Amino acid sequence: MAYRARNILIAVALAAVAALLTSFYVTSYKRHVQRSEDHVTVLVAKQDIPEGTTGSEAASMLSSEDVPRKARIPGAITKPEQIAGLVATQTTLQGEQVTTRRFGSQAELGVRAQLKGTTRAFQFIGDQDQLLAGTLKDGDHVDIVAGVQENKEYSRIFIRNLKVLQAPSAPATGSKLTNNFNQDFAVMLAMTDSQSQKFQWILMNAAQKRGERWHLALRPVVHDADSTDHVDTFYSVITDGLTAAEKRAFAFAAKLSPGTQGG
């Protein structure tokens, strides 16, 4: 009898434990279901957030929305500060949850992160001297100085203060300047659409002689300034610094000398 009673007690105890475990599981599952049905607040796009938009710009494109917890997308943000200092690497459409997975650093987006509005990336080639290869660095600013010919020759600074998006690679170590003169280097500058159109004209009309018709001029890193714009000709260059009387004397002599270029 004692043996049989002991077995009954063990069975009852095991049944009780099983009942407790089942109850615990059911309660836990019920809480999990209830929790998943809870609503959480996330930020969604009020309008399309295009690739290249900075986190600070995107802050004004966000609105709060309550969604079921289980509907929250991984990485969904709850405050604008979570994407501050980042830039959109993918487009977020209107009504979509804004997630950190679609934002990254400026470096991840590269050149595209620096293009806004009318700004364009314009890449072209030239020799080592024209592009300051080996000296120019990303982020520098340059002017474009060129000479063009239309009956007479003219030179001037055509475009000022262009940002270098990608500097040309440096010449190979130990290479000679004479060996690099005919070598192509590439540079990418940021310029407006209108400036790119003007520079395209310069490339077409000032490229008759390699390395002689246009150059990039490096601007100071700080405290840069510009002289008054002007056009230079043979006459303006040759008479620069002369007095009015000396200029008149030169002009008179130039008229008497056959083949002398005027200005």
Contacts in CASP RR format, 6 or more apart in sequence:
PFRMAT RR
TARGET T0000
AUTHOR 0000-0000-0000
METHOD contacts of the structure
MODEL  1
MAYRARNILIAVALAAVAALLTSFYVTSYKRHVQRSEDHVTVLVAKQDIP
EGTTGSEAASMLSSEDVPRKARIPGAITKPEQIAGLVATQTTLQGEQVTT
RRFGSQAELGVRAQLKGTTRAFQFIGDQDQLLAGTLKDGDHVDIVAGVQE
NKEYSRIFIRNLKVLQAPSAPATGSKLTNNFNQDFAVMLAMTDSQSQKFQ
WILMNAAQKRGERWHLALRPVVHDADSTDHVDTFYSVITDGLTAAEKRAF
AFAAKLSPGTQGG
35 69 0 8 1.000
36 68 0 8 1.000
36 69 0 8 1.000
36 70 0 8 1.000
37 68 0 8 1.000
37 69 0 8 1.000
37 70 0 8 1.000
38 68 0 8 1.000
38 69 0 8 1.000
39 66 0 8 1.000
39 67 0 8 1.000
39 68 0 8 1.000
39 69 0 8 1.000
40 66 0 8 1.000
40 67 0 8 1.000
40 68 0 8 1.000
40 69 0 8 1.000
40 72 0 8 1.000
40 78 0 8 1.000
41 64 0 8 1.000
41 65 0 8 1.000
41 66 0 8 1.000
41 78 0 8 1.000
42 64 0 8 1.000
42 65 0 8 1.000
42 67 0 8 1.000
42 72 0 8 1.000
42 73 0 8 1.000
42 76 0 8 1.000
42 77 0 8 1.000
42 78 0 8 1.000
42 97 0 8 1.000
42 98 0 8 1.000
43 62 0 8 1.000
43 63 0 8 1.000
43 64 0 8 1.000
43 65 0 8 1.000
43 76 0 8 1.000
43 77 0 8 1.000
43 78 0 8 1.000
43 79 0 8 1.000
43 80 0 8 1.000
43 97 0 8 1.000
43 98 0 8 1.000
44 62 0 8 1.000
44 63 0 8 1.000
44 64 0 8 1.000
44 65 0 8 1.000
44 95 0 8 1.000
44 96 0 8 1.000
44 97 0 8 1.000
44 98 0 8 1.000
45 61 0 8 1.000
45 62 0 8 1.000
45 92 0 8 1.000
45 93 0 8 1.000
45 94 0 8 1.000
45 95 0 8 1.000
45 96 0 8 1.000
45 98 0 8 1.000
46 61 0 8 1.000
46 62 0 8 1.000
46 63 0 8 1.000
46 94 0 8 1.000
46 95 0 8 1.000
47 61 0 8 1.000
47 94 0 8 1.000
48 91 0 8 1.000
48 92 0 8 1.000
48 93 0 8 1.000
48 94 0 8 1.000
49 58 0 8 1.000
49 61 0 8 1.000
49 88 0 8 1.000
49 91 0 8 1.000
49 92 0 8 1.000
49 98 0 8 1.000
50 88 0 8 1.000
50 91 0 8 1.000
51 88 0 8 1.000
51 89 0 8 1.000
51 90 0 8 1.000
51 91 0 8 1.000
51 109 0 8 1.000
51 112 0 8 1.000
52 87 0 8 1.000
52 88 0 8 1.000
52 89 0 8 1.000
52 109 0 8 1.000
52 112 0 8 1.000
52 113 0 8 1.000
53 61 0 8 1.000
53 87 0 8 1.000
53 88 0 8 1.000
54 85 0 8 1.000
54 86 0 8 1.000
54 87 0 8 1.000
54 88 0 8 1.000
54 113 0 8 1.000
55 80 0 8 1.000
55 83 0 8 1.000
55 84 0 8 1.000
55 85 0 8 1.000
55 86 0 8 1.000
55 87 0 8 1.000
55 88 0 8 1.000
55 103 0 8 1.000
56 84 0 8 1.000
56 85 0 8 1.000
58 80 0 8 1.000
58 83 0 8 1.000
58 88 0 8 1.000
58 98 0 8 1.000
59 80 0 8 1.000
59 83 0 8 1.000
59 84 0 8 1.000
62 80 0 8 1.000
62 98 0 8 1.000
65 97 0 8 1.000
67 97 0 8 1.000
72 97 0 8 1.000
73 97 0 8 1.000
73 99 0 8 1.000
74 99 0 8 1.000
74 101 0 8 1.000
75 99 0 8 1.000
75 100 0 8 1.000
75 101 0 8 1.000
76 97 0 8 1.000
76 98 0 8 1.000
76 99 0 8 1.000
77 83 0 8 1.000
77 98 0 8 1.000
77 99 0 8 1.000
77 100 0 8 1.000
82 100 0 8 1.000
83 98 0 8 1.000
83 100 0 8 1.000
83 103 0 8 1.000
86 100 0 8 1.000
86 103 0 8 1.000
86 104 0 8 1.000
86 105 0 8 1.000
87 103 0 8 1.000
87 104 0 8 1.000
87 105 0 8 1.000
87 106 0 8 1.000
87 108 0 8 1.000
87 109 0 8 1.000
87 113 0 8 1.000
88 102 0 8 1.000
88 103 0 8 1.000
88 104 0 8 1.000
89 102 0 8 1.000
89 103 0 8 1.000
89 104 0 8 1.000
89 108 0 8 1.000
89 109 0 8 1.000
90 102 0 8 1.000
91 102 0 8 1.000
92 98 0 8 1.000
92 99 0 8 1.000
92 102 0 8 1.000
106 113 0 8 1.000
106 114 0 8 1.000
111 121 0 8 1.000
111 165 0 8 1.000
111 166 0 8 1.000
111 188 0 8 1.000
114 121 0 8 1.000
114 163 0 8 1.000
114 165 0 8 1.000
114 190 0 8 1.000
115 121 0 8 1.000
115 190 0 8 1.000
118 192 0 8 1.000
118 193 0 8 1.000
118 194 0 8 1.000
119 190 0 8 1.000
119 191 0 8 1.000
119 192 0 8 1.000
120 190 0 8 1.000
120 191 0 8 1.000
120 192 0 8 1.000
120 193 0 8 1.000
120 196 0 8 1.000
121 165 0 8 1.000
121 188 0 8 1.000
121 189 0 8 1.000
121 190 0 8 1.000
122 188 0 8 1.000
122 189 0 8 1.000
122 190 0 8 1.000
122 191 0 8 1.000
122 196 0 8 1.000
122 199 0 8 1.000
123 166 0 8 1.000
123 186 0 8 1.000
123 187 0 8 1.000
123 188 0 8 1.000
123 189 0 8 1.000
124 186 0 8 1.000
124 187 0 8 1.000
124 199 0 8 1.000
124 203 0 8 1.000
125 131 0 8 1.000
125 184 0 8 1.000
125 185 0 8 1.000
125 186 0 8 1.000
125 187 0 8 1.000
126 184 0 8 1.000
126 185 0 8 1.000
126 186 0 8 1.000
126 187 0 8 1.000
126 211 0 8 1.000
127 133 0 8 1.000
127 180 0 8 1.000
127 181 0 8 1.000
127 182 0 8 1.000
127 183 0 8 1.000
127 184 0 8 1.000
127 185 0 8 1.000
127 210 0 8 1.000
127 211 0 8 1.000
128 134 0 8 1.000
128 171 0 8 1.000
128 177 0 8 1.000
128 180 0 8 1.000
128 181 0 8 1.000
128 183 0 8 1.000
128 185 0 8 1.000
129 181 0 8 1.000
129 211 0 8 1.000
129 215 0 8 1.000
130 211 0 8 1.000
130 214 0 8 1.000
130 215 0 8 1.000
130 216 0 8 1.000
131 168 0 8 1.000
131 185 0 8 1.000
131 186 0 8 1.000
131 187 0 8 1.000
131 216 0 8 1.000
132 142 0 8 1.000
132 168 0 8 1.000
132 216 0 8 1.000
132 218 0 8 1.000
133 168 0 8 1.000
133 169 0 8 1.000
133 170 0 8 1.000
133 171 0 8 1.000
133 180 0 8 1.000
133 185 0 8 1.000
134 167 0 8 1.000
134 168 0 8 1.000
134 169 0 8 1.000
134 170 0 8 1.000
134 171 0 8 1.000
135 218 0 8 1.000
136 142 0 8 1.000
136 164 0 8 1.000
136 167 0 8 1.000
136 168 0 8 1.000
136 187 0 8 1.000
136 216 0 8 1.000
136 218 0 8 1.000
137 164 0 8 1.000
137 167 0 8 1.000
138 164 0 8 1.000
138 165 0 8 1.000
138 166 0 8 1.000
138 167 0 8 1.000
139 163 0 8 1.000
139 164 0 8 1.000
139 165 0 8 1.000
139 167 0 8 1.000
140 163 0 8 1.000
140 164 0 8 1.000
140 167 0 8 1.000
140 218 0 8 1.000
140 219 0 8 1.000
140 221 0 8 1.000
141 161 0 8 1.000
141 162 0 8 1.000
141 163 0 8 1.000
141 164 0 8 1.000
141 218 0 8 1.000
141 219 0 8 1.000
141 224 0 8 1.000
142 161 0 8 1.000
142 162 0 8 1.000
142 164 0 8 1.000
142 189 0 8 1.000
142 216 0 8 1.000
142 217 0 8 1.000
142 218 0 8 1.000
142 219 0 8 1.000
143 157 0 8 1.000
143 159 0 8 1.000
143 160 0 8 1.000
143 161 0 8 1.000
143 162 0 8 1.000
143 216 0 8 1.000
143 217 0 8 1.000
143 219 0 8 1.000
144 157 0 8 1.000
144 158 0 8 1.000
144 159 0 8 1.000
144 160 0 8 1.000
144 162 0 8 1.000
144 199 0 8 1.000
144 202 0 8 1.000
144 214 0 8 1.000
144 215 0 8 1.000
144 216 0 8 1.000
144 217 0 8 1.000
145 155 0 8 1.000
145 156 0 8 1.000
145 157 0 8 1.000
145 158 0 8 1.000
145 214 0 8 1.000
145 215 0 8 1.000
145 216 0 8 1.000
145 217 0 8 1.000
146 155 0 8 1.000
146 156 0 8 1.000
146 158 0 8 1.000
146 202 0 8 1.000
146 206 0 8 1.000
146 213 0 8 1.000
146 214 0 8 1.000
146 215 0 8 1.000
147 153 0 8 1.000
147 154 0 8 1.000
147 155 0 8 1.000
147 156 0 8 1.000
147 206 0 8 1.000
147 213 0 8 1.000
147 214 0 8 1.000
148 154 0 8 1.000
148 155 0 8 1.000
148 202 0 8 1.000
148 205 0 8 1.000
148 206 0 8 1.000
148 213 0 8 1.000
149 205 0 8 1.000
149 208 0 8 1.000
152 233 0 8 1.000
152 234 0 8 1.000
152 261 0 8 1.000
152 262 0 8 1.000
152 263 0 8 1.000
153 233 0 8 1.000
153 234 0 8 1.000
154 231 0 8 1.000
154 232 0 8 1.000
154 233 0 8 1.000
155 231 0 8 1.000
155 232 0 8 1.000
156 229 0 8 1.000
156 230 0 8 1.000
156 231 0 8 1.000
156 232 0 8 1.000
157 217 0 8 1.000
157 229 0 8 1.000
158 198 0 8 1.000
158 199 0 8 1.000
158 202 0 8 1.000
159 191 0 8 1.000
159 195 0 8 1.000
159 198 0 8 1.000
159 199 0 8 1.000
160 226 0 8 1.000
161 219 0 8 1.000
161 224 0 8 1.000
162 189 0 8 1.000
162 190 0 8 1.000
162 191 0 8 1.000
162 195 0 8 1.000
163 189 0 8 1.000
163 190 0 8 1.000
164 187 0 8 1.000
164 188 0 8 1.000
164 189 0 8 1.000
164 190 0 8 1.000
165 188 0 8 1.000
165 189 0 8 1.000
165 190 0 8 1.000
166 186 0 8 1.000
166 187 0 8 1.000
166 188 0 8 1.000
167 187 0 8 1.000
168 185 0 8 1.000
168 186 0 8 1.000
168 187 0 8 1.000
169 185 0 8 1.000
169 186 0 8 1.000
171 180 0 8 1.000
171 183 0 8 1.000
181 210 0 8 1.000
181 211 0 8 1.000
182 210 0 8 1.000
187 216 0 8 1.000
191 199 0 8 1.000
202 214 0 8 1.000
203 214 0 8 1.000
206 213 0 8 1.000
206 214 0 8 1.000
207 213 0 8 1.000
207 214 0 8 1.000
230 236 0 8 1.000
233 262 0 8 1.000
233 263 0 8 1.000
234 261 0 8 1.000
234 262 0 8 1.000
234 263 0 8 1.000
235 251 0 8 1.000
235 261 0 8 1.000
235 262 0 8 1.000
235 263 0 8 1.000
236 263 0 8 1.000
238 250 0 8 1.000
239 246 0 8 1.000
239 247 0 8 1.000
239 250 0 8 1.000
242 250 0 8 1.000
254 260 0 8 1.000
254 262 0 8 1.000
END
